């Protein structure tokens, strides 16, 4: 019986970890959706004044001269130049991977919850016998 209680405790901890990961992935998906919307708006803008985010809530005023040439980070500090359509494709593929990961985590969480329910039911049956 102690082993089953320990297993449930371990599963609960794992479930919390998966839930935290799922929250982070959800935030990243929403950010990618915002980026997609921004890129769509960017394609409509030509030589216009804009506010550019620098980070940590800091923005700079600027002028967008060329919305067809964008710099895209591909990791490890590497930035490449892509046109608007290529950038949209990169963001879309990244979002697809995140959505797939979200579904995978959801499946893992479901399996854990079902396993916990089986153990809890076995514990109830065991305790009723006493």
FENTA-V177025 format. One record per residue. N is the residue number from 0. RES is the residue in one letter. OMEGA is omega as a letter, one per 20 degrees, with the letter a starting at -180 (999 if undefined). Layout:
n,res,omega
N,RES,OMEGA
N,RES,OMEGA
//
This chain:
n,res,omega
0,X,r
1,X,r
2,X,r
3,X,r
4,X,r
5,X,r
6,X,r
7,X,r
8,X,r
9,X,r
10,X,r
11,X,r
12,X,r
13,X,r
14,X,r
15,X,r
16,X,r
17,X,r
18,X,r
19,X,r
20,X,r
21,X,r
22,X,r
23,X,r
24,X,r
25,X,r
26,X,r
27,X,r
28,X,r
29,X,r
30,X,r
31,X,r
32,X,r
33,X,r
34,X,r
35,X,r
36,X,r
37,X,r
38,X,r
39,X,r
40,X,a
41,X,r
42,X,a
43,X,a
44,X,r
45,X,r
46,X,a
47,X,r
48,X,a
49,X,r
50,X,a
51,X,r
52,X,r
53,X,r
54,X,r
55,X,r
56,X,r
57,X,a
58,X,r
59,X,r
60,X,r
61,X,a
62,X,r
63,X,a
64,X,a
65,X,r
66,X,r
67,X,a
68,X,a
69,X,r
70,X,a
71,X,r
72,X,r
73,X,r
74,X,r
75,X,r
76,X,a
77,X,r
78,X,r
79,X,r
80,X,r
81,X,r
82,X,a
83,X,a
84,X,r
85,X,r
86,X,r
87,X,a
88,X,r
89,X,a
90,X,r
91,X,r
92,X,r
93,X,a
94,X,r
95,X,r
96,X,r
97,X,r
98,X,r
99,X,r
100,X,r
101,X,r
102,X,r
103,X,r
104,X,r
105,X,r
106,X,r
107,X,r
108,X,r
109,X,r
110,X,r
111,X,a
112,X,r
113,X,r
114,X,r
115,X,r
116,X,r
117,X,r
118,X,r
119,X,r
120,X,r
121,X,r
122,X,r
123,X,r
124,X,r
125,X,a
126,X,r
127,X,a
128,X,a
129,X,999
//
